[in-house]
């Protein structure tokens, strides 16, 4: 076990740095991004009206946050697997899924608004949290193991 750790110490170091960056984005989300829903969904929102929203600013902020999380996640995938095919495929997935989520968020916010608070909550959650990396790492690891 110690030999394996010594062999992969650079991979472990860079993985921890990248995970730290993802955590830093989460830790400083109030300072880095415009998102009136942060406080809204932390409060008793079931019967509260939506906060005042600047849609363009919110769209840009959610997009930047998704982009940053995606770029860091792609670097993490490269560090873990050292396979550019995995990174390229993941980039394609991030682009498609990010586009679908952003369009869905704006569409739901504009046309359904307060009727679909939970839908907005979950779409937003996929945009602001690096959840896809939690799916990609085990999936690509399993795929690599099946090839052996």
Long-range contacts (C-beta under 8 A, 24 or more apart in sequence): 11-79, 11-80, 14-75, 14-79, 15-76, 15-79, 15-80, 18-72, 18-75, 18-76, 18-79, 19-76, 21-72, 22-69, 22-72, 22-73, 22-130, 22-133, 25-65, 25-68, 25-69, 25-72, 26-129, 29-65, 29-128, 32-65, 33-61, 33-62, 33-64, 33-65, 33-128, 34-58, 34-60, 34-61, 35-61, 35-62, 35-128, 37-120, 37-121, 37-124, 41-121, 41-124, 45-117, 46-117, 49-114, 50-113, 50-114, 53-109, 55-106, 55-109, 55-110, 59-102, 59-105, 59-106, 62-102, 62-105, 62-124, 62-127, 62-128, 63-98, 63-102, 65-127, 65-128, 66-98, 66-101, 66-102, 66-127, 66-128, 67-98, 69-128, 69-129, 69-130, 69-133, 70-94, 70-98, 70-130, 70-132, 72-130, 73-130, 73-132, 73-133, 73-136, 76-133, 76-137, 77-133, 77-136, 77-137, 77-140, 80-137, 80-140, 81-140, 81-144, 83-140, 86-140, 90-136, 93-132, 93-136, 94-132, 97-126, 97-132, 98-127, 101-126, 101-127, 102-127
